[in-house]
Amino acid sequence: MANIKQQIKRIRTNEKARQANQSFKSSLKSAIKAVYAAVEAKDVEKATTALNLAYKKLDKAEAKHIVHKNYVARHKAELANAVNTLK
């Protein structure tokens, strides 16, 4: 454990940020799974809605530097291809 007051504060804020990032990452993964579930059920409307939400979450995660930009690009392409198989 740190003895320096500022470092103690820093540890506390880092932990809060870590937990927030972890929570957001979890919701991001859930949004991605929702798209695949809708595609598997062959529900075009649900898949499109879920795709929009997943895109929004992916873009926000990239903006907050929670995930790498290539992760976002790869998942957007995979999700778009999955939804386009229904059309």
Buried (B, 14 or more C-beta within 10 A) or exposed (E): EEEEEEEEEEEEEEEEEEEEBEEBBEEBEEBBEBBBEBBEEEBEEBBBBBBEBBBEBBEBBBEEEBBEEEBBEEBBEEBEEBBEEBE
